[in-house]
Amino acid sequence: MNKPSAVRRRLLGTGAALLATVAAAPAAFAESAWPSRPVTIVVPFPAGGGTDAFARPLTAVLTRQTGKQFIIDNKGGAGGTVGATMASKAAPDGYTFFMGAVHHAIAPAMYPKLDYRLEEDFIPVGLVSSVPQVIVINPSKVPVTDVKGLLELMRRNPGKLNYGSAGNGTSHHLAGELFKLQTQTFITHIPYRGAGPALQDLMAGQVDVMFDGLGSSASHIRGGRIKALAVASAKRAPGFPDIPSAVEAGIPQYQVATWYGLWAPKGTPKEVIAAMQAELRKAFATEELKTLWTGLGTEMPNLYGDAFGKFVHGEVLRWAEVVKRSGAKLD
């Protein structure tokens, strides 16, 4: 067989390069056209909790904006760490994101061994919301009208009252431990597999108190099923002008927020991260979400990428100190 001439070799090489370019074109187009198929948002808590209160309306808006389905996958357990582990191992193709919370900044100090690393295994995308914790009671079981009355009742009955949380190591748990530390009171901790189940037991009278995120308690407060005594912040929350601040309630140092954020598995393309951030900015500018976020007691977020990552790092350090000071342990 004759060997190809130099001219023929050049033509063959040019043809191969053109074929490679054509083959790469669909992939490049697919990336620029993200999303081209449904996107999964892993929510590491059961349905009905504070994360869901923000995740569901957000994903509905993202679905309308992009024309592609954004699907919530609730994976509860172990204070949100089961879902975080699952999300950390997802393919970094831009079609799985993780909506975590302040609980995940607490987890490194509470759990001796985690199967994921929040600051190494994920890329910070953006803050979704930040709402103050709220001290809520079952009014039929706890006959008080304010924080002062609650403290008096606790001191007369040390250990007899209990508080429910979304699980060991969650902000609900640490908010309760911080409350005990700062007020020098004692109340028994009862962990659940998410804020939703804990709230159900609070309303049913199985739990006396919760230190809940305002987002998940909002509708139940308005419906009169639970009573709010104070929000854990220096000022009253948007949409809830009748609930005293911690300062007004006489516990000025008690300031705790439950925040929620979006991450992507490490290795997710930068172009996809930027596209998701653009969609988030567009969603947060809608009147629909502005109204909903105000109704859930929060302002619109504006923290993305590295700035969000630095905020998370500060929270990891802060909660590690609270765990150390309070001696909080996994029950």
Secondary structure by P-SEA (a helix, b strand, c coil): cccccaaaaaaaaaaaaaaaaaaaaaaaaaaaaccccbbbbbccccccccccccaaaaaaaaaaaccccbbbbbbbcccaaaaaaaaaaccccccbbbbcccccccccccccccccccccccccccccbbbbbbbcccccccccccaaaaaaaaaaccccbbbbccccccaaaaaaaaaaaaacbbbbbbbcccaaaaaaaaaaccccccccccccaaaaaaaccccccccccccccccccccccccccccccccccccccccccccccaaaaaaaaaaaaaaaacaaaaaaaaaacccbbbbcaaaaaaaaaaaaaaaaaaaaaaccccc
